[in-house]
Amino acid sequence: MANLYEVDGFYGTRNRGTIFVYETYSGKRWYCVEGSCNINCTYDEINEGCNVERLSDIDTMSSRDGIYSTRELYDFVIS
C-alpha cells in the first residue's frame, strides 16, 4: 500500500489547511491542500506546520474537482 498521510499546514499568507500527501517508494511526495484542484510533487519533507509555499515542486497536475481525502489524492495521481 502507498504511504498516505495528512498534516496540518499553511498556504498563501498563513492560511491554515489540511495537506494530503501520497509518498511514493522513490521518495516523491504528491500533495495538495484540502479542497484544492492543484496537486504538486516534491522531494521535500512534508511535516506538521509545513508551509506549502516553501516546498520545491518538481511537477504539478490539476483536477477538475477539489481533493478532499488522501484516498482521492492517491486515486487521482495513479490514474
N, C-alpha and C positions, 0 to 999 in steps of 0.2 A: 504494500500500500504506500501511497505517496505520503510525504511529510507535510501535513496540512495543519496550520495553526493560525491564531489571530492574536493581535496585540492591540493595546490602546496606544494611540499616537496622535500626530498632528499633521495638518496640511495647510498650505497657504500661510496666512498670518496668524498662526497658532489656533486654528480651528481644530477642535477635538474630533476624533473619529476612530472607528474600529478599522484596523488594517488586516485584511485577509491575505495569507501567504501560502503559496504552494512551492515547496523547496524540492527541486529535482535531485536525483542521485549524482548529477555532475556539479552540483553546488549553485546552480542558477536558482534565483528566487523570484517567482512571478508574484506580483502583489497588486492590490487595489484597495482603495478606501471604500467602506460600505456605501452602497448606493451609486457608486461611480461606474461609468462606462469605459473608463481608461484603465487598462491593465498594462503594467510595466514590468520589466525584468531587470534584475541587478545581481551582482555577486556580493554586494554589501550585506552586512549583518542587519537584520530587522528585529529589534528588541522593543520591549515596553518603553513607551515615551519617545519612540522614533519620530523624527520629522521627515516625512517622505520627500520634501523639497530638497533635502540634503543628500539623497541617495544618487549614486551614479548609474543611471539607466543605460542598458545596452540594447534594449529592444522594447517595443510597445505594440499594443493591439487595442482595438476598440470594439465594444459590443453594442448591439442595438439597445439592449436593456441593461439597467443597472445590475450590479452583482451584490447579492445580499447574504452570501454564506461562503465558507471555504469550499464546500462541495460545488457550488455554482462556478466559482473561480476555477477549480480543477477541471470540471467538465468543459468549460469554455476553452481553456488552454490546450487540452488534449484533443479537442475536436478539429 
